[in-house]
Amino acid sequence: MDATRVITREERQLDVLAQTYPGWHIDQDTPGEWRAVRRAPVSREEADNGVERVIVRLSPEALGSTLAVQVEQTHRSRAQRTFTP
């Protein structure tokens, strides 16, 4: 690897998203289109709470925001399943 290689802004953003959300495979296939694919299958309870398997957004910021919501919805699904009588 060339030590003088410059890392692009998109590469840095992709790396941060991948480190922040390891449960998702994140990439940018098309310029201006950021995609996250959940590594684990989505359960029925999670789907009922709005958890999605694939998310596509137009910016890394929008994708990060959406993934934060997805993590919250996943936690909510698990809590409901754990604490539902």
C-alpha positions in Angstrom: 0.0 0.0 0.0 1.3 3.5 -0.9 2.0 5.4 2.3 1.2 8.7 0.5 -2.3 7.6 -0.6 -4.9 10.1 0.4 -8.1 8.8 2.0 -11.2 10.4 0.6 -13.9 11.9 2.7 -16.3 9.2 1.5 -13.9 6.5 2.6 -13.5 8.1 6.0 -17.3 8.3 6.4 -17.7 4.7 5.3 -15.2 3.6 7.8 -16.8 5.5 10.7 -20.3 4.1 9.8 -18.9 0.6 9.6 -17.2 0.9 13.0 -20.2 2.5 14.6 -22.7 -0.1 13.2 -20.9 -3.4 13.0 -24.2 -5.3 12.6 -24.6 -3.8 9.2 -22.7 -4.1 5.9 -22.3 -0.6 4.7 -21.2 0.5 1.2 -21.5 3.2 -1.5 -22.2 1.4 -4.7 -23.4 4.4 -6.7 -22.1 7.9 -6.1 -24.6 9.7 -3.9 -26.2 6.4 -2.8 -25.3 4.9 0.6 -26.6 1.5 1.5 -26.6 -0.6 4.7 -27.6 -4.3 4.7 -28.3 -5.8 8.1 -26.1 -8.8 8.7 -28.7 -10.7 10.9 -32.1 -11.6 9.7 -35.0 -9.4 10.8 -37.4 -11.1 13.1 -41.2 -10.6 12.8 -41.2 -8.6 16.0 -38.4 -6.4 14.7 -40.2 -5.9 11.4 -43.4 -5.0 13.3 -41.4 -2.3 15.1 -40.0 -0.9 11.8 -36.7 -2.6 11.6 -35.6 -3.0 7.9 -33.1 -5.4 6.3 -31.8 -2.9 3.6 -31.6 0.9 3.9 -30.6 3.3 1.2 -30.0 7.0 1.7 -28.5 9.8 -0.3 -25.8 10.8 2.2 -23.7 9.2 4.9 -25.3 11.5 7.5 -28.8 10.4 6.5 -27.7 6.8 6.6 -26.1 7.2 10.0 -29.2 8.9 11.4 -31.5 6.1 10.0 -29.2 3.4 11.4 -29.3 5.0 14.9 -33.1 4.8 14.7 -32.9 1.2 13.5 -30.7 0.3 16.5 -33.2 1.9 18.9 -36.1 0.0 17.2 -34.2 -3.3 17.5 -33.6 -2.7 21.2 -37.3 -1.8 21.7 -38.3 -5.1 19.9 -36.0 -7.1 22.2 -37.2 -5.4 25.3 -40.9 -6.0 24.4 -40.2 -9.6 23.8 -38.3 -9.9 27.0 -40.7 -8.1 29.2 -44.1 -8.9 27.7 -46.1 -11.1 30.1 
